[in-house]
């Protein structure tokens, strides 16, 4: 059975202690961590701690739960790490129902209203673990190999195994927890860092934006703000990437 990591971040000791006892007694094989502040949680996450499900209080000291969730997302985004590998499913715990709109503004997975009952918590935990299992069932193993002089990639997602030539990849897109490999007639969701794709796929591909890695074989045209692919998609290009992209593309077609 997979080993999970559940965590509680709440400045009320009694709440932390109660939720910790429920999580430790759950049916799941899990480590349980406790944090008394958002700052403490963020320091631990900076040390590569992997948390799968986080029960996060909204009303806390200096860094409340909403600000903590925003900062956590910003740090992961800046690091270039996979969201699935780095960011937990967040279930907000609050005694202030009016702030639930704020919670969903930072992509919360769920919420619980205080006082929390054991049954309510177990229901949300079961729902979160089910979602983790669904996401992990889509976990993709990509293997780049050469067949008859043509570079190929094997993408395995769930029960589907797809073998495709690398030259048939139009572009790769970062989309929250997922990275999407776009082909002409299909697309596959994977959990792999854009940086890994960029390194493996070589000079035929160019990172025009933190969210897009394009195959220059399929670039139809471009402007200072967009790259137009031969399937009709238009992708945003960073103004900081534009000069390097133009040079790389000229070298590619020359």
Secondary structure as a PSIPRED ss2 file (coil, helix, strand):
# PSIPRED VFORMAT (PSIPRED V4.0)

   1 X C   1.000  0.000  0.000
   2 X C   1.000  0.000  0.000
   3 X C   1.000  0.000  0.000
   4 X E   0.000  0.000  1.000
   5 X E   0.000  0.000  1.000
   6 X E   0.000  0.000  1.000
   7 X E   0.000  0.000  1.000
   8 X E   0.000  0.000  1.000
   9 X E   0.000  0.000  1.000
  10 X C   1.000  0.000  0.000
  11 X C   1.000  0.000  0.000
  12 X C   1.000  0.000  0.000
  13 X H   0.000  1.000  0.000
  14 X H   0.000  1.000  0.000
  15 X H   0.000  1.000  0.000
  16 X H   0.000  1.000  0.000
  17 X H   0.000  1.000  0.000
  18 X H   0.000  1.000  0.000
  19 X H   0.000  1.000  0.000
  20 X H   0.000  1.000  0.000
  21 X H   0.000  1.000  0.000
  22 X H   0.000  1.000  0.000
  23 X H   0.000  1.000  0.000
  24 X H   0.000  1.000  0.000
  25 X C   1.000  0.000  0.000
  26 X C   1.000  0.000  0.000
  27 X C   1.000  0.000  0.000
  28 X C   1.000  0.000  0.000
  29 X C   1.000  0.000  0.000
  30 X E   0.000  0.000  1.000
  31 X E   0.000  0.000  1.000
  32 X E   0.000  0.000  1.000
  33 X E   0.000  0.000  1.000
  34 X E   0.000  0.000  1.000
  35 X E   0.000  0.000  1.000
  36 X C   1.000  0.000  0.000
  37 X C   1.000  0.000  0.000
  38 X H   0.000  1.000  0.000
  39 X H   0.000  1.000  0.000
  40 X H   0.000  1.000  0.000
  41 X H   0.000  1.000  0.000
  42 X H   0.000  1.000  0.000
  43 X H   0.000  1.000  0.000
  44 X H   0.000  1.000  0.000
  45 X H   0.000  1.000  0.000
  46 X C   1.000  0.000  0.000
  47 X C   1.000  0.000  0.000
  48 X C   1.000  0.000  0.000
  49 X C   1.000  0.000  0.000
  50 X C   1.000  0.000  0.000
  51 X C   1.000  0.000  0.000
  52 X C   1.000  0.000  0.000
  53 X E   0.000  0.000  1.000
  54 X E   0.000  0.000  1.000
  55 X E   0.000  0.000  1.000
  56 X E   0.000  0.000  1.000
  57 X E   0.000  0.000  1.000
  58 X C   1.000  0.000  0.000
  59 X C   1.000  0.000  0.000
  60 X C   1.000  0.000  0.000
  61 X C   1.000  0.000  0.000
  62 X C   1.000  0.000  0.000
  63 X C   1.000  0.000  0.000
  64 X C   1.000  0.000  0.000
  65 X H   0.000  1.000  0.000
  66 X H   0.000  1.000  0.000
  67 X H   0.000  1.000  0.000
  68 X H   0.000  1.000  0.000
  69 X H   0.000  1.000  0.000
  70 X H   0.000  1.000  0.000
  71 X H   0.000  1.000  0.000
  72 X H   0.000  1.000  0.000
  73 X H   0.000  1.000  0.000
  74 X H   0.000  1.000  0.000
  75 X H   0.000  1.000  0.000
  76 X H   0.000  1.000  0.000
  77 X H   0.000  1.000  0.000
  78 X H   0.000  1.000  0.000
  79 X H   0.000  1.000  0.000
  80 X C   1.000  0.000  0.000
  81 X C   1.000  0.000  0.000
  82 X C   1.000  0.000  0.000
  83 X H   0.000  1.000  0.000
  84 X H   0.000  1.000  0.000
  85 X H   0.000  1.000  0.000
  86 X H   0.000  1.000  0.000
  87 X C   1.000  0.000  0.000
  88 X C   1.000  0.000  0.000
  89 X E   0.000  0.000  1.000
  90 X E   0.000  0.000  1.000
  91 X E   0.000  0.000  1.000
  92 X E   0.000  0.000  1.000
  93 X E   0.000  0.000  1.000
  94 X E   0.000  0.000  1.000
  95 X C   1.000  0.000  0.000
  96 X C   1.000  0.000  0.000
  97 X H   0.000  1.000  0.000
  98 X H   0.000  1.000  0.000
  99 X H   0.000  1.000  0.000
 100 X H   0.000  1.000  0.000
 101 X H   0.000  1.000  0.000
 102 X H   0.000  1.000  0.000
 103 X H   0.000  1.000  0.000
 104 X H   0.000  1.000  0.000
 105 X C   1.000  0.000  0.000
 106 X C   1.000  0.000  0.000
 107 X C   1.000  0.000  0.000
 108 X C   1.000  0.000  0.000
 109 X C   1.000  0.000  0.000
 110 X E   0.000  0.000  1.000
 111 X E   0.000  0.000  1.000
 112 X E   0.000  0.000  1.000
 113 X E   0.000  0.000  1.000
 114 X C   1.000  0.000  0.000
 115 X C   1.000  0.000  0.000
 116 X C   1.000  0.000  0.000
 117 X C   1.000  0.000  0.000
 118 X H   0.000  1.000  0.000
 119 X H   0.000  1.000  0.000
 120 X H   0.000  1.000  0.000
 121 X H   0.000  1.000  0.000
 122 X H   0.000  1.000  0.000
 123 X H   0.000  1.000  0.000
 124 X H   0.000  1.000  0.000
 125 X H   0.000  1.000  0.000
 126 X H   0.000  1.000  0.000
 127 X H   0.000  1.000  0.000
 128 X H   0.000  1.000  0.000
 129 X H   0.000  1.000  0.000
 130 X H   0.000  1.000  0.000
 131 X H   0.000  1.000  0.000
 132 X H   0.000  1.000  0.000
 133 X H   0.000  1.000  0.000
 134 X H   0.000  1.000  0.000
 135 X H   0.000  1.000  0.000
 136 X H   0.000  1.000  0.000
 137 X H   0.000  1.000  0.000
 138 X C   1.000  0.000  0.000
 139 X C   1.000  0.000  0.000
 140 X C   1.000  0.000  0.000
 141 X E   0.000  0.000  1.000
 142 X E   0.000  0.000  1.000
 143 X E   0.000  0.000  1.000
 144 X E   0.000  0.000  1.000
 145 X E   0.000  0.000  1.000
 146 X E   0.000  0.000  1.000
 147 X E   0.000  0.000  1.000
 148 X C   1.000  0.000  0.000
 149 X C   1.000  0.000  0.000
 150 X E   0.000  0.000  1.000
 151 X E   0.000  0.000  1.000
 152 X E   0.000  0.000  1.000
 153 X E   0.000  0.000  1.000
 154 X E   0.000  0.000  1.000
 155 X E   0.000  0.000  1.000
 156 X E   0.000  0.000  1.000
 157 X E   0.000  0.000  1.000
 158 X C   1.000  0.000  0.000
 159 X C   1.000  0.000  0.000
 160 X E   0.000  0.000  1.000
 161 X E   0.000  0.000  1.000
 162 X E   0.000  0.000  1.000
 163 X E   0.000  0.000  1.000
 164 X E   0.000  0.000  1.000
 165 X E   0.000  0.000  1.000
 166 X H   0.000  1.000  0.000
 167 X H   0.000  1.000  0.000
 168 X H   0.000  1.000  0.000
 169 X C   1.000  0.000  0.000
 170 X C   1.000  0.000  0.000
 171 X E   0.000  0.000  1.000
 172 X E   0.000  0.000  1.000
 173 X E   0.000  0.000  1.000
 174 X E   0.000  0.000  1.000
 175 X E   0.000  0.000  1.000
 176 X C   1.000  0.000  0.000
 177 X C   1.000  0.000  0.000
 178 X E   0.000  0.000  1.000
 179 X E   0.000  0.000  1.000
 180 X E   0.000  0.000  1.000
 181 X E   0.000  0.000  1.000
 182 X E   0.000  0.000  1.000
 183 X C   1.000  0.000  0.000
 184 X C   1.000  0.000  0.000
 185 X C   1.000  0.000  0.000
 186 X C   1.000  0.000  0.000
 187 X E   0.000  0.000  1.000
 188 X E   0.000  0.000  1.000
 189 X E   0.000  0.000  1.000
 190 X E   0.000  0.000  1.000
 191 X C   1.000  0.000  0.000
 192 X C   1.000  0.000  0.000
 193 X C   1.000  0.000  0.000
 194 X H   0.000  1.000  0.000
 195 X H   0.000  1.000  0.000
 196 X H   0.000  1.000  0.000
 197 X H   0.000  1.000  0.000
 198 X H   0.000  1.000  0.000
 199 X H   0.000  1.000  0.000
 200 X H   0.000  1.000  0.000
 201 X H   0.000  1.000  0.000
 202 X H   0.000  1.000  0.000
 203 X H   0.000  1.000  0.000
 204 X H   0.000  1.000  0.000
 205 X E   0.000  0.000  1.000
 206 X E   0.000  0.000  1.000
 207 X E   0.000  0.000  1.000
 208 X E   0.000  0.000  1.000
 209 X E   0.000  0.000  1.000
 210 X C   1.000  0.000  0.000
 211 X C   1.000  0.000  0.000
 212 X E   0.000  0.000  1.000
 213 X E   0.000  0.000  1.000
 214 X E   0.000  0.000  1.000
 215 X E   0.000  0.000  1.000
 216 X H   0.000  1.000  0.000
 217 X H   0.000  1.000  0.000
 218 X H   0.000  1.000  0.000
 219 X E   0.000  0.000  1.000
 220 X E   0.000  0.000  1.000
 221 X E   0.000  0.000  1.000
 222 X E   0.000  0.000  1.000
 223 X C   1.000  0.000  0.000
 224 X C   1.000  0.000  0.000
 225 X C   1.000  0.000  0.000
 226 X E   0.000  0.000  1.000
 227 X E   0.000  0.000  1.000
 228 X E   0.000  0.000  1.000
 229 X E   0.000  0.000  1.000
 230 X C   1.000  0.000  0.000
 231 X C   1.000  0.000  0.000
 232 X C   1.000  0.000  0.000
 233 X C   1.000  0.000  0.000
 234 X E   0.000  0.000  1.000
 235 X E   0.000  0.000  1.000
 236 X E   0.000  0.000  1.000
 237 X C   1.000  0.000  0.000
 238 X C   1.000  0.000  0.000
 239 X H   0.000  1.000  0.000
 240 X H   0.000  1.000  0.000
 241 X H   0.000  1.000  0.000
 242 X H   0.000  1.000  0.000
 243 X H   0.000  1.000  0.000
 244 X H   0.000  1.000  0.000
 245 X H   0.000  1.000  0.000
 246 X H   0.000  1.000  0.000
 247 X H   0.000  1.000  0.000
 248 X H   0.000  1.000  0.000
 249 X H   0.000  1.000  0.000
 250 X H   0.000  1.000  0.000
 251 X H   0.000  1.000  0.000
 252 X H   0.000  1.000  0.000
 253 X H   0.000  1.000  0.000
 254 X C   1.000  0.000  0.000
